[in-house]
Amino acid sequence: MEDKNQLEGQEPKKEGNPIRRDNMKQNAQGLFQEVKDFLIDLVNIKDETDKPQTIEDIKKDIPFKGHTVWILICSIFIASFGLNANSVAVVIGAMLISPLMGPILGIGMALALNDIDTLKRSLINFGVMVGVSVLTASFFFWAFPLKSETSELLARTAPDIRDVFIAFFGGLALVIAKSKKGTIAGVIFGVAIATALMPPLCTAGYGIGIGKLEYTKGAMYLFMINTVFIALATFVVLKILRFPMVKYANSTKRKRIAQFASIIAILFMVPAIMTFIDVYKKSKFETDYKNFILDEIKNNKSLMLLDDNGDYEKKIIELDFYGNLPDETKADLKNEKLNYESLKDIEIFFKDSNSADDYELVKDLLEEKRDEVKDQRKEIETLEQTIDELRNKLAAKDGQKPFDFLGVSKDARIKFSELQYLTFSNELRSDFVKIDTISVVRPVWHTSVTDSTLVMKNQELSDWLKGHLKTEVEVKYGN
């Protein structure tokens, strides 16, 4: 009896080999597992983590007494000299010997391990270290005769979003290096440089020493950002690596300490998150503010901006223009501000300046513009001379006598005062048998030259040029 598919004129349906399909599936699963195992092994740090030694090393760096005190004082003086001299190399040297990192790691570890005694010691030593550092730096900048505001000092007065990431990832690298069997000293030195704990404290002392407390406030804000995020990174790594919690014999005490440590950890994390958000918003404001000033105002040649000030805290932008801005222009600038996300809630205040107080400022701006024009004219003259030299070289190459076109054009302007422009070129002309090079001059006359005198003027110019250049010149015109 024939198969039904064959009766209908169709080929029998071929079934796949189930054994072959199972083998392919198993091979794919095996490959995926191998890749997964490789990646896990690649990033795994648990196997090379020495937990008891890591805890001991961190605790050993917490105390602040004896040699550590003098090392810190010396590093503060070195960093202060470096900041005062604007020397990056000296500041880096001070960061390498600074012992500030010990108590910060101790705080993060104590919170992670529920170790209340280590937390107390870390906080006390941290506070003493900060106090000694700021006092030493304040004394240095108060007593030292040179008090210039260098770029290295000012760079530590206003943190931005990058400082948050540097501190957090620096803390991660440091505690991972500390936890490895056989501490990686190079990583520790690198983190000491990257997180830059020492310079902000010196800058805070600088603010106190010269009486500018706003510098102290900004520098301490930067220092606390570094501190909080290094401690947070330590807390996170030790929790991920499952470091053993400190156990207490008294269950009631253990529970109370665990609650206390959790509260402290939350108090650390909440400001860290709030700081991150605040610094991010401030950095975004600074970027949008600079772009707004550049794109919407400075690129507009009809506006003369004398001064500007953007204040993130007060949510205002102050713009000082010379002259009275029309209301339409003010409205346009306020509308253009809405194109910048972080400026939408910022209020713009305009100051139209045309009083005697602003005369000197405007005069200076005009002098700058005048100097720019002079420089541009000099560049043009240099280019013209270069063009003449190239033309003379080309003329000499073609067998023609080279000449000073710039000098000729000036002489022509003196003789023919109605000339506006004079163009000279060498053109190729062919009668389909040979090719000749001819000198062509194209004058442009002032509109006061009438059509009746135009032909005569051109002829006079042609005769003068032929006698002046001692060569045939063709004058083409179309005035």
Secondary structure by P-SEA (a helix, b strand, c coil): cccccccccccccccccaaaaaaaaaaaaaaaaaaaaaaaaaccccccccaaaaaaaaaaaccccaaaaaaaaaaaaaaaaaaaaccaaaaaaaaaacccaaaaaaaaaaaaaccaaaaaaaaaaaaaaaaaaaaaaaaaaaacccccccaaaaaaccccaaaaaaaaaaaaaaaaaaaccccaaaaaaaaaaaacccaaaaaaaaaaaaccaaaaaaaaaaaaaaaaaaaaaaaaaaaaacccccccccaaaaaaaaaaaaaaaaaaaaaaaaaaaaaaaaaaaaaaaaaaaaccccccccccccbbbbbccccbbbbbbcccccaaaaaaaaaaaacccccccbbbbbbbcccccaaaaaaaaaaaaaaaaaaaaaaaaaaaaaaaaaaaaaaaaaccccccaaaaaaaaaaacccccbbbbbbbbbbcccbbbbbbbbbbbbcccccccaaaaaaaaaaaaaaaaacbbbbbbbcc
